Amino acid sequence: MRRLAWITLSLFSLSACTVGPDFQRPQNPLGKWTEPQGRQAASHAVNDPLEERWWEVFHDAQLTALTRRALTDNLDLKLASSRLQQSRAARQVITAERYPTVNATGDYLRQRNSADGLSDPSGKNGRSAFNQWDMGFSAAWELDFWGRVKRETEAADATLQVAENDRRAVLLSVLAETAQDYIQLRGVQNTRAVTEQNLDVARHSLKLSQLRLADGVATDLDVAEAAAQVAAIEARLPDLQQRQDQLINALSLLMGEPPQALYAELSKDAAVPQTQRQVAIGLPSQLAERRPDIRQAEARLHAATASIGVAKGDFYPRITLSGSVGSQALQLADLGSWSSRAFAFGPQLSLPIFNGGRLQGMLDLREAQQQEAALAYQQTVLRAWHEIDDQLTRYNASQLRRDSLAEAVRQNQIALATAQHQYVEGVVDFVNVLTVQSALLATQEQWVESSTGVSLAMVGLYKALGGGWESVYPLQTAGR
């Protein structure tokens, strides 16, 4: 018993040895985040905790409802969830190697041996058939002396994290795309409303020119120009209607619905969702915790590091303990008797001696893959910081443009009212009215576009910051 205890202790001591490098979580390769400098800004990023349900900062009930529907009905998200389930099942298959395998067997044979054969267990020398009953249990367990199986399990856990963050990336993309399509839809509807308002003004100008023509103080040229202005503005409406239908279709697809399924609830005009000027971006040090692509790159690096240990473990012997116990009898009544017992047990050793360099080549491959994964992680972080900087610049620039266009709209409205009054008084030609009216329509459309762009930039910024999936899909770690 003392010898058995010593052997068992030695085996467990050996199994504690794990070949290959241990994974160390990479540090931020870019140093400290700095706020963009040297540019005029309408707002600054606020280093407050990031809004997880960032779509709620728009205070738009319709957008919130669409987001909830997308979280439950979007088909891309369901596909990503299915892939995640597959990865979990694959991990379970791989990690099962840590445990012994136990099988139960039982069979019955009605057979007859050759009379000229070497042996006949029935003792009948092949003169007649006989029955054979077998029943037993068998077990096998590979002793993980060098930690090869442990590294395989570690790599499987990291691969599962890749799939989890792939699902999170899809979720983040669905959230952002839903908000972007909805904001663009409201922008198109507001542009259409502005166009229709200008169409009313153009029709009023047409009637005015017709009345002045009847009074003999205007010419056919004035009427023709006014009619052309009406037709030109009317020509804008079909394109806006088409863009509205396309965006409603895009939202319907995100909800897993057929075309135009959301037309009744989204075709009614509403304001473009707006938010506060200053945006909370959270601590930049938490960026690696939020962005799924960074987490995914880290998990790939972890899996590649663990795979080096698997490749190194193949250089060492594999020792498997196996055994079986059962009974065999020619009569069913004798199957459970002591004399029908049978057993076998013992270790099995497998040692690689010559393989033509295959094992060394596999190790070199795994080490090169680990280097590639480390570079990919650094590149992913670098791209993330560039994306955030670009989105901050876009958000600030879009607000400055919107504010300037708002002033341009106000001045053009004053100019149009003045030009119409002067035309009635006969001070200016009708071409002045048309010119100012065209300028007003252009600046109003640009203002709506810029207001839409501010909200779209905000969505892009929150997407770049990786926010939004934590509250609707909390972190799930693989079971150990």
C-alpha positions in Angstrom: 0.0 0.0 0.0 2.9 2.4 0.7 4.4 1.6 -2.6 1.0 2.2 -4.4 0.6 5.5 -2.6 4.1 6.6 -3.6 3.4 5.7 -7.2 0.1 7.6 -7.2 1.8 10.7 -5.7 4.5 10.5 -8.2 2.0 10.4 -11.1 0.1 13.4 -9.8 3.4 15.3 -9.4 4.4 14.5 -13.0 0.9 15.5 -14.2 1.4 18.9 -12.6 4.1 19.6 -15.2 2.7 21.6 -18.2 4.8 22.1 -21.3 4.5 25.2 -23.4 4.4 28.9 -22.5 1.7 30.3 -20.1 -0.6 32.9 -21.6 0.0 36.4 -20.4 -2.7 38.9 -21.1 -1.2 41.5 -23.4 -0.7 45.1 -22.2 -2.0 48.1 -24.1 0.5 48.5 -26.9 -0.3 52.1 -27.5 0.2 53.8 -24.2 -2.1 56.4 -22.8 -5.2 57.7 -24.7 -5.1 61.4 -25.3 -8.1 63.6 -26.3 -7.8 64.9 -29.9 -6.0 68.3 -29.9 -5.6 71.2 -32.3 -9.1 71.2 -33.8 -12.2 73.3 -33.2 -14.8 71.3 -31.4 -18.5 71.9 -30.7 -18.3 69.3 -27.9 -15.8 67.3 -26.0 -15.9 63.6 -24.9 -16.7 63.2 -21.3 -14.8 60.6 -19.4 -17.9 59.4 -17.5 -19.1 55.7 -17.5 -20.2 54.6 -21.0 -23.9 54.4 -21.5 -24.5 50.7 -22.1 -28.0 51.2 -23.5 -26.7 54.1 -25.6 -29.8 54.1 -28.0 -31.9 55.3 -25.0 -30.0 58.7 -24.9 -32.0 59.7 -28.0 -35.3 59.4 -25.9 -37.1 57.9 -28.9 -39.6 55.3 -28.0 -39.9 54.0 -31.5 -36.1 53.4 -31.8 -36.0 51.7 -28.4 -38.9 49.4 -29.5 -37.1 48.5 -32.8 -33.9 47.8 -30.9 -35.7 45.3 -28.6 -37.3 43.6 -31.6 -34.0 43.3 -33.3 -32.4 41.7 -30.3 -35.0 38.9 -30.4 -35.8 38.5 -34.1 -32.7 39.4 -36.1 -31.6 36.4 -38.1 -27.9 37.3 -38.2 -27.9 37.3 -34.4 -29.7 33.9 -34.3 -27.0 32.5 -36.7 -24.3 33.9 -34.5 -26.0 32.3 -31.5 -26.1 29.0 -33.4 -22.4 29.2 -34.1 -21.8 29.8 -30.5 -23.7 26.7 -29.5 -21.6 24.7 -32.0 -18.4 26.1 -30.4 -19.6 25.1 -27.0 -20.4 21.6 -28.2 -16.9 21.3 -29.9 -15.3 22.4 -26.7 -17.1 19.7 -24.8 -15.8 17.1 -27.2 -12.2 18.3 -26.8 -12.3 18.7 -23.0 -13.7 15.2 -22.6 -10.1 13.9 -23.0 -9.3 15.0 -19.5 -11.5 12.2 -18.1 -11.5 8.5 -18.3 -13.7 6.7 -20.8 -15.8 3.8 -19.4 -17.8 1.5 -21.7 -20.1 -1.4 -21.0 -20.3 -4.3 -23.4 -22.5 -7.3 -23.9 -23.0 -9.7 -26.7 -24.4 -13.1 -27.6 -23.1 -15.3 -30.4 -24.5 -18.5 -31.9 -21.6 -20.0 -33.8 -19.9 -23.1 -35.0 -16.1 -23.5 -35.4 -14.2 -25.4 -38.0 -13.4 -29.0 -37.2 -9.9 -28.4 -38.8 -9.2 -25.2 -36.9 -6.7 -24.7 -34.1 -9.1 -24.6 -31.2 -12.8 -24.8 -30.4 -13.7 -23.3 -27.0 -16.9 -25.4 -26.9 -14.9 -28.6 -26.9 -17.1 -30.0 -29.7 -14.4 -29.9 -32.3 -16.6 -28.2 -34.8 -19.2 -31.0 -34.8 -22.1 -28.8 -33.7 -23.0 -25.2 -33.0 -22.8 -23.6 -29.5 -23.7 -20.4 -27.7 -21.3 -17.8 -26.4 -22.2 -15.0 -23.9 -20.0 -12.1 -23.0 -20.5 -9.2 -20.6 -18.1 -6.7 -19.2 -16.8 -3.2 -18.6 -13.7 -1.5 -20.0 -12.0 1.8 -19.1 -9.1 3.9 -20.4 -7.5 7.1 -19.2 -4.5 9.0 -20.6 -2.3 10.3 -17.8 -1.6 13.9 -18.7 2.0 13.9 -17.5 3.1 16.8 -19.6 -0.1 18.9 -19.7 -0.9 18.3 -23.4 -4.5 17.6 -22.7 -4.6 20.6 -20.3 -3.3 22.8 -23.1 -5.9 21.4 -25.5 -8.6 22.3 -23.0 -7.1 25.8 -22.6 -7.1 26.3 -26.4 -10.7 25.0 -26.6 -11.7 27.5 -23.9 -10.0 30.4 -25.8 -11.7 29.3 -29.1 -15.0 29.4 -27.3 -14.3 32.9 -26.3 -13.6 33.8 -29.9 -17.1 32.5 -30.8 -18.7 34.4 -27.8 -17.1 37.6 -29.0 -18.1 36.9 -32.6 -21.7 36.8 -31.3 -21.1 40.1 -29.4 -19.7 41.7 -32.5 -22.8 40.7 -34.5 -25.0 42.1 -31.7 -23.1 45.4 -31.6 -23.4 45.7 -35.4 -27.1 44.9 -35.3 -27.7 47.6 -32.6 -25.8 50.2 -34.6 -27.3 49.3 -37.9 -30.8 49.5 -36.5 -30.2 52.9 -35.0 -28.5 54.2 -38.2 -31.3 53.0 -40.5 -33.9 54.5 -38.3 -32.1 57.8 -38.0 -31.6 57.9 -41.8 -35.3 57.2 -42.3 -36.3 60.1 -40.1 -33.8 62.3 -42.0 -35.3 61.4 -45.3 -38.8 62.1 -44.0 -37.7 65.5 -42.7 -36.1 66.2 -46.0 -39.4 65.3 -47.7 -41.3 67.6 -45.3 -38.9 70.5 -46.1 -39.3 69.8 -49.8 -43.1 69.8 -49.5 -43.0 73.1 -47.7 -40.8 74.6 -50.4 -43.2 73.2 -53.0 -46.0 75.1 -51.3 -43.9 78.2 -51.5 -43.1 77.6 -55.2 -46.7 77.1 -56.0 -47.6 80.3 -54.2 -45.0 82.1 -56.3 -46.4 80.5 -59.4 -49.9 81.8 -58.6 -48.4 85.2 -57.8 -46.7 85.4 -61.1 -49.8 84.3 -62.9 -51.8 87.0 -61.2 -49.2 89.6 -62.0 -49.2 88.4 -65.6 -53.0 88.9 -65.7 -52.4 92.4 -64.3 -49.9 93.1 -67.0 -47.0 93.6 -64.7 -45.3 90.3 -65.3 -44.2 88.4 -68.3 -44.6 84.8 -69.7 -41.0 84.3 -68.8 -41.8 84.8 -65.1 -44.6 82.3 -65.2 -42.5 79.7 -67.1 -39.7 80.1 -64.6 -42.1 79.7 -61.7 -43.7 76.6 -63.2 -40.2 75.1 -63.9 -39.3 75.7 -60.2 -42.5 73.9 -59.1 -41.7 70.9 -61.4 -38.1 70.8 -60.3 -39.1 70.6 -56.6 -41.8 68.0 -57.4 -39.2 65.9 -59.1 -37.4 65.5 -55.8 -40.3 63.7 -54.1 -40.2 60.3 -55.9 -36.6 59.8 -55.0 -37.3 60.7 -51.3 -40.2 58.2 -51.3 -38.0 55.5 -52.8 -35.3 56.1 -50.1 -37.9 56.0 -47.4 -39.2 52.6 -48.7 -35.7 51.2 -48.9 -34.9 52.2 -45.3 -38.2 50.7 -44.1 -37.3 47.5 -45.9 -33.8 47.6 -44.4 -35.3 47.8 -40.9 -37.8 45.1 -41.8 -34.9 42.8 -42.7 -33.2 43.6 -39.4 -36.4 42.6 -37.6 -36.6 39.4 -39.6 -39.8 40.6 -41.3 -40.8 40.6 -45.0 -40.5 43.8 -47.2 -42.7 46.7 -46.1 -43.9 44.9 -43.0 -43.1 48.0 -40.9 -44.5 50.5 -43.4 -47.6 51.3 -41.3 -45.7 52.1 -38.2 -42.7 53.9 -39.7 -44.2 55.8 -42.7 -45.5 58.6 -40.5 -43.1 61.4 -40.2 -41.2 62.0 -37.0 -38.3 64.2 -35.9 -34.7 63.1 -36.3 -33.5 61.7 -32.9 -31.1 64.1 -31.3 -28.9 63.7 -28.2 -26.7 65.9 -25.9 -23.7 67.7 -27.3 -21.2 66.0 -24.9 -20.8 62.3 -25.1 -19.6 60.0 -22.3 -16.9 57.6 -23.7 -15.9 55.9 -20.4 -12.4 55.1 -19.4 -10.1 54.3 -22.4 -8.5 51.6 -20.3 -11.8 49.7 -20.4 -11.8 49.7 -24.2 -10.3 46.2 -24.3 -13.1 45.0 -22.0 -15.8 46.4 -24.3 -14.8 46.0 -27.9 -15.6 42.5 -29.1 -12.9 42.6 -31.8 -10.2 43.3 -29.3 -11.5 40.6 -27.0 -11.7 38.2 -30.0 -8.1 39.0 -31.0 -7.0 38.4 -27.4 -8.8 35.1 -27.3 -7.2 34.0 -30.6 -3.8 34.9 -29.1 -4.6 32.8 -26.1 -5.6 29.8 -28.2 -2.5 30.1 -30.3 -0.3 30.2 -27.2 -1.9 27.2 -25.7 -1.5 25.3 -29.0 2.2 25.6 -28.7 2.0 23.5 -25.5 -0.1 20.9 -27.4 2.6 20.7 -30.1 5.4 20.4 -27.5 3.4 17.7 -25.6 3.4 15.5 -28.7 7.2 15.1 -28.3 6.8 13.3 -25.0 5.5 9.8 -24.3 1.8 9.1 -23.9 0.9 6.7 -21.1 -2.6 5.4 -21.0 -4.1 3.2 -18.3 -6.6 0.7 -19.5 -8.4 -2.2 -18.1 -11.4 -4.4 -18.5 -13.5 -6.8 -16.3 -16.3 -9.1 -17.3 -17.4 -12.7 -17.7 -17.7 -15.2 -20.6 -19.7 -18.4 -20.7 -21.2 -20.9 -23.1 -24.4 -21.1 -21.0 -26.4 -18.1 -19.9 -26.8 -19.7 -16.5 -23.0 -19.7 -16.0 -22.5 -16.1 -17.1 -22.5 -14.7 -13.5 -20.4 -17.5 -11.9 -17.0 -16.9 -10.4 -15.3 -19.2 -12.9 -16.6 -17.2 -15.9 -14.8 -14.1 -14.8 -12.2 -12.4 -17.0 -10.1 -9.2 -16.5 -7.1 -7.4 -17.9 -5.4 -4.2 -17.0 -2.1 -2.4 -17.5 -0.4 0.7 -18.9 0.2 1.4 -22.5 3.2 3.5 -23.6 3.5 5.4 -26.9 6.8 7.2 -27.6 7.5 9.0 -30.9 10.9 7.9 -32.3 11.0 8.9 -35.9 8.3 10.9 -37.8 10.3 12.7 -40.5 10.2 16.1 -38.8 6.4 16.2 -38.6 6.3 17.1 -34.9 9.0 19.8 -35.3 7.2 21.2 -38.2 4.0 21.4 -36.3 5.7 23.1 -33.4 7.2 25.7 -35.8 3.8 26.3 -37.3 2.2 26.8 -33.9 4.9 29.3 -32.8 4.5 31.2 -36.1 0.8 31.3 -35.6 1.2 32.6 -32.1 3.5 35.4 -33.4 0.9 36.3 -36.1 -1.9 36.4 -33.4 0.2 38.7 -31.3 0.7 41.1 -34.2 -3.0 40.8 -35.1 -3.9 41.8 -31.5 -1.6 44.9 -31.8 -3.1 45.8 -35.1 -6.7 45.4 -33.8 -6.0 47.8 -30.9 -4.4 50.3 -33.2 -7.3 50.3 -35.6 -9.7 50.7 -32.7 -8.0 53.8 -31.5 -7.9 55.2 -35.0 -11.6 54.5 -35.4 -12.5 56.2 -32.1 -10.4 59.3 -33.0 -12.0 59.5 -36.5 -15.5 59.2 -35.0 -14.8 61.9 -32.4 -13.6 64.2 -35.2 -16.7 63.3 -37.3 -19.0 64.0 -34.3 -17.5 67.4 -33.6 -17.3 68.4 -37.2 -20.9 67.4 -37.9 -22.1 69.6 -35.0 -20.2 72.6 -36.3 -21.6 72.1 -39.7 -25.2 71.8 -38.4 -24.9 75.0 -36.4 -23.5 77.0 -39.3 -26.3 75.6 -41.6 -28.9 76.5 -39.1 -27.8 80.2 -39.4 -27.7 79.9 -43.2 -31.3 78.7 -43.2 -32.4 81.6 -41.0 -30.8 84.1 -43.2 -32.2 82.5 -46.4 -35.7 82.6 -44.9 -35.2 86.4 -44.3 -33.9 86.8 -47.8 -36.8 84.9 -49.4 -39.4 87.0 -47.6 -37.6 90.2 -48.6 -37.3 89.1 -52.2 -41.0 88.2 -52.5 -41.9 91.5 -51.0 -39.6 93.4 -53.4 -41.0 91.4 -56.4 -44.5 92.4 -55.5 -43.3 96.0 -55.2 -41.7 95.7 -58.6 -38.2 96.4 -57.2 -36.5 93.1 -58.3 -37.1 90.6 -61.1 -38.7 87.2 -60.4 -35.3 85.5 -61.0 -34.2 86.9 -57.7 -37.1 85.2 -56.0 -36.2 81.9 -57.7 -32.6 82.2 -56.8 -33.2 82.8 -53.1 -35.9 80.1 -53.0 -33.4 77.6 -54.5 -30.8 78.6 -52.0 -33.2 78.2 -49.1 -34.3 74.7 -50.2 -30.6 73.7 -50.6 -29.6 75.0 -47.2 -32.7 73.4 -45.5 -31.9 70.1 -47.0 -28.3 70.4 -46.0 -29.4 71.3 -42.4 -31.6 68.2 -42.2 -28.7 66.1 -43.6 -26.3 67.6 -41.1 -28.7 67.0 -38.2 -29.0 63.4 -39.3 -25.2 63.2 -39.6 -24.8 64.3 -36.0 -26.9 61.5 -34.7 -25.3 59.0 -37.1 -21.9 60.1 -35.9 -22.9 59.6 -32.3 -24.0 56.0 -33.2 -20.7 55.4 -34.9 -18.8 56.7 -31.9 -20.7 54.4 -29.5 -20.1 51.5 -31.9 -16.4 52.4 -32.0 -16.3 52.4 -28.2 -17.8 48.9 -28.2 -20.7 49.8 -25.9 -24.1 48.3 -25.8 -23.7 44.5 -25.7 -22.9 44.2 -21.9 -26.4 45.0 -20.7 -28.3 42.9 -23.3 -25.9 40.1 -23.5 -23.7 39.7 -20.3 -20.3 38.1 -20.4 -20.4 34.3 -20.4 -17.3 32.5 -19.6 -16.6 28.9 -20.6 -17.0 26.4 -17.8 -13.9 24.9 -16.3 
